[in-house]
Amino acid sequence: MSIKVAHMMNHDIALRVHGRNYFAYLRERGYDVHAICSPGEFVKGDMVTDTGVVVKAISFPPRYTPGQDLKTLVQLVCYLREQGYDIVHTHTAKPGLLGRIAARLAGVPIVIHTVHGFHYWLGMSDLEKRLFVWLERFAAQFCDLLLSQNREDIGFAVRERICSPEQIHFLGNGIDVTRFRPDAVSPDAVAAKRRELGIAPDEKVVGMIGRLVRLKGYHEYVQAARLLKERGERIRFLAIGVAQDQASVVSPGALISQYGLQDTMQFLGTRHDIPELIAAMDAVVLASYAEGIPRVLLEAAAMGKPAIGTDVRGTREVIVDGETGYLVPPCDALALAEAISRLSADPARRREMGRAARRRAEAHFDERCYFWRTDREYRRLIEVKLSASHLRGLKALPLEAGQLPV
């Protein structure tokens, strides 16, 4: 008997990047994996991916729009009832809210939500925080389990009475450490990539990769670049990312012009050569105000690159300050500039931190670990909410718990 699972998410890029190996693992274990997501560049409509995942295109408005949200909710309930899923697994804010409610109304036996970082950050008003916590408490009533990508969010959820300690478990996050590794890109390929970007062989390069929203800290990144340019430091800055939420999008190109950085910073937009770009960098920067677990920092670590990130939950679970990179206060362009300057001026320190980052990535951020944890939680809930007989169609767990990183 096949277990039918639907993963629900806001952005179609997850099917190509974040979810590709994840869903392949679940399919290999015996699950019938489907996906529900907003249409976009990759998903124009209902489709089947090249890895066999059935995709239903349903729009999730990025903002809270009652009329459109109700329409999406009704559409979800009808589709989930029609499909008869055993498990609905939601991701991100809007699918996490509407998807959990719809799954319960449709009678789905098992409903799970992955917390990709709770949606609160420095600078939110008290009213916004109270509304956010209330929405999370409300949504948690419609699911069996929350899976947190970082450990700090577990404590937050319990303290704020979003859920009980028994209802939230650690999932973690990870990347393909065989694709992202120091020797994945040859020195000749690195030199070619730098030539392609017009970067001199002896020029220091830092890069920031992330969605083009203010929350990612692009303003502080650009301000830090200007401060270092004014000091006369010869550093090239790269900005790489895609706009997904037009309501809160930032334009790095406009910021570059505003701060007069045309000769110092390049905006590369959406790229599909991330390993090569990271290999061409001396350090990776992420200036975001909040994170779940930032994948770009995991990729940088696996590539043996030091990183500079803000001292916020999620990011500080990846960067060990002074060992694999530096942590700086959020919304502090001067501190960010100082850290970039310090790391750029010390090649021996960069190499040492890069080696430490790779060791940490291998030990803690291999994606197979969170795949395994997902599978384990599915099986536990299947046995409790369905029956042990439903497990017969699944292959055995490929790892024992004692083999997994802590």
N, C-alpha and C positions, 0 to 999 in steps of 0.2 A: 504494500500500500504506500503510494507516494505522498509525502507531505508537501502541500502546496503553500508556498511562501511568497508574499508580496512585499518588496521594499519600496517605500514611498519617500520621495525626495523632491526638492524644489528645482534643482539645476540638472540639466541633462548631461553636463560635462562629467558628472559623477559616474555615469555608465561607462564612459571611455577611460577615465583616469582612476578615480578613487575606488569604484566598485568592480572594475573588470576582474581582477584576480580574486576579490572577495566572493563574487557571485560564481566564478569558475570553481572555487573551492567547495562552495555549498552544493553546486550541481554534481561535482565529483563524489561527494558524500552521499548523494541520493535524493536531495531536495529538488522539487520542481520550482525553480526560481523565476519570479516575474518581477517587473518594476513598474511603478507609476510615477511619472514626473512631468514637470512643465515642458512644453515644446520649446525648442531652441535650435541652435546651430546643428546639433547632432540628431535630435529627435524632431522631425517635422510633423509626425503623426504616429498613429499606432504602427508598430513594427516589431520585427524579431532581430536581435543583434547577431553579429557574426559568431558569437559564442552561445547562441541559442536561448537568450533571455527574452521572454515575451514582454514588450513594453506597451503600456497604455499611456497616451498623452492626455493629461488633464492639467489645466492651468491653475497654479497657485499664486494669487496676487501677492506681490511683495509687501504691500501695506495692508492694514486692517480696514477692509472695505466691506461693510456688512452685506450689501446686496450681492456682490460678487462672491463673497465668502459663503453665503447661504447657497448660492447656485452651485459652487464647487462641492459643498458638503452633500447636497442632494445627489449630485452626479456620482460622488464617491460611494455613498450608501448603495445606490442602485447597482453600480459596477461590482462592488464587493459581494453583494448578495448574489448577483449573477454568477460570479466566479467561484464562490464557495471556498475561500482560502481557509487553511488551518491556522496560519500565522500571518499577521500583518506587522511589519517592522518599519517604524517611521523614523525619519531623520529631519533635522533642522526645524526652525520655528513654526512656520505656517503648516507644512505637512504634518508636523508633530501634533499640532492642536486639532486641525480639522480631521486628520487621518485617524487619530485615536478615537475621537467621537464617532466618526463614521463607522469604524470597525466594530465598535460596541453596538451601535444601532443596527448594523448588518448581521450581528450574531457571530462574529468571528471568535473562535474559542480562545486564541492566544494573541495578545496585543503587547508589543514591545516598542520602546522608544529609546533611541540612542541620543544621549545628551552630548552634542558637539560644542560644549561650552555654554553655560547659561548666559542668556542674552542681557547681561548687565555689565556696566563698566564705570570707571571713574568719570564723574561729570554728570551722571544721570541725576535728575531731581528726585526728591523723596517720593513724590507722587508717582513718577515713572517706575521707581523701584517697587513701590507697593503694588502697582498694577501688574508689573511683571511677575512678582511673587504670587499674586492671586491667580493669574492665568496659569502659572506652572502648577499650583496646587490643584486647580480645577482640572487641568488636562491629565494630571497624574491619577485622577479617579477613574479614568477610562482605560487604564492599561495595567497589565500584570507586573511589568518589570521595567525599570529604567536602567540603562547601561551607560556608565559614565566613561568618557575618554580620558579624564584625569581624576586624580584622587581628591584634589581640593574641592571639586564640585560635589562629591559625595557628602563631605562634611557640611557644605553650604545647604544642600537639599534637606538634610536632617535638621540642622539648626533652624531653618526657616519653615519647617513643618510642611515642606513640599511633599514629602513622602516619609515613610518609616525606614529605619535602617535595613529592614528585610526586603524592601521594595527596590532598592538601588544597589547595583553591584558594579565592580570595576571591570571595564572592558579594555581600556587602553587604545592605542592606535599604533600604526606601523607602516612601513613601506617595503618595497621589494629590495632587500639589501644585496641581492645578486645583480640587479640592474644598476642601482646606485652604489658604486664602490670606487675607491681611488684610482684603480687601474682601468676603469670602464672607458675612459677617453684617453687616447695616446697623446704624448707630448706634441706630436706633429698636428694632431687634430685640434689640440688646444691653441697652438700657434695659428692655425688656419682660422679658427673661430675669432681670435683676437684681431687678425688682419681683416676679416669680414666686417668687424665692428669698428675698424679704424683705430684700434688701441695699440699703442707702441709696446714693444716687448718688455720694457722696463717700467711701464706705467702701472700703478696700483689700481685695482678694480674692486669695487664693492657693488653688490646688487641687491635689490629688494623685489621679491616676487609675491604678488597677492592680488586679490580682487580689488578693483578700483573704487573703493569706498573709503570714506573718511576714517572709519573705525580701524582700518589697517595702518594708519599713521603716515600716510603719504605727505601730509603737510609738514610734519616734523622732519621727515627724511629729506625733503627738498630744502627746508630751512637749515638743516645740518650741513648739507652740501654747500649752501651759500656761505655759511660761516667758515668752512674750511677753504673755500675758494678765496675769500677775503684775506685769509691768513697766508695765502700763497702756496698751500699744499697741493701737490700734483696728484690728484686722485680722480679717476673716472668713475662716475656713478651710472648704474643701469636701473631702470624701472620696467618691470615686466608684469602684465596682468590683463584681466578681462573685465569688462563692465557687465554686471549681471542684474543689478538693481538700479534702474535709471533714476529712481527717486533720490538716491543718496550717492550718486556716482561723483567721483572727482576726475579731473582731467590733468594727468601729469604733464601733458604737452603744454597746457595753459600755464601750469605752475612753473614749468621750466622757463617759459617766456617771461612770466611775471617777475621772476627772480634773476633773470639774466644769466641763465645757466646753459645756454645753447652749446657752449664749447666744453662743458663739464659733465652734463647729464644727458643720457639718451633714453627715450621712451620706446620700448620695443614692442609694446602691445601683447597680443596673444602669441605664444610660441609653443612649438612642439619639439624643441631641442633642449629641454631643461637640463639633462645631464651634461651636455656640452657647454651650456652657458654657466652652470655652477663650476664646472672644471676650469673655466676661463677666469673665474673670480678669485680674489685673494680672501674675501670674507663675504658672508651673507648677512643681510640686515633684515629685521622685522620689527617695526615700530608700533605694532598694533596695541589697542587699548584693552582687548580681551581676546582670549583664545580658548579652544577646547584642547586640542593638541595640534600645533601648527605643522602641517605636513612638510612645508618647505624647509623648516629647520631640521626635520628628520632626514630629508633628502640631503641637505647640506652636510649633516653629521656623517651620514653613510658615505658621502663622497670625500670625507676627510677634510672638511672645511670648517674653520672656526666661525662662530656666529655672534652677532650682537642683537640682543632682543630686549624688549621691555620687561620689567619685573612685574609680570601679571600671571595669574593662574594659567596653567597650560604651558606657557612659554618657559616658566621656571621649572617645569617638570622635564624639559628637554635640555636646557642650557644649565650646566653647572658653573656658576659664576667664578671666573678666574681659572677654570680648568678646561672647559670646552669652548669658552667664549666669555662674553661680558653681558651682565644684566644692567640696564639703566632705568631710571624712573620713566613711567609713561608721560607723554605730552611734554617732554623736556628735550628740545632740540639741541641745547648746549651740551647736555650730558651725552647725548647720542653722538654729537660731533667729536667730543673728547675721546670717547671709546673708539670710534672709527680711526681717529688720528693715532691713538696709542697702538692699536693693532696694526695699522698700515706701516708704522715705522719700525716694526719688530718682526722680521721674517722668521727668526728662530722661534719666537713665541707662537707665531701662526702655525708653524709646522708641528710644534709640540701640542698645541690645542687641537689641531686637526686630527692627529693620531689618537688623542684621548676621545674626541668626538666619535671617531669611527668605532672604537672599542665600545663606547656606550651604546651606539646604534645597534651593533651586533648583539649586545647583551640584553637590551630592553625594547628595541623598536623593530624587530622582525615582524612583518605583517602576519605571518603564519600563527603568531601567538594570539592575536585578537580574532582571527578566523576561528581558531580552536575554541576560544572562550565563547564565541557566539554559538557554535555548534553544541558545546556543552550545555549552555543555558536553554537552547531549543529543546534538547533531549530531556532536560529536567522538567520543563513545563509540559512537554508532550506527555510524559509519563503521568504527571499529576492531573492535567486537564483533559487529556484524551484517554489514552491507555497504553500500557507497555506494548501491546500488539502493534501499535502504530510505528514502533521503532524498528520493526523487522525489515522494513524496506531500506533502512539506512546502513551504510557501511560503518564499521567500528571507528571510534575516534583514533586518529593516527598518532597521537602523542599521549603520554601519561602526564598528569598534572605536575609531577615532580621534575619533569624535564623542561618545563616552561620557565622563562625568566621571571623574576619577581617584579 
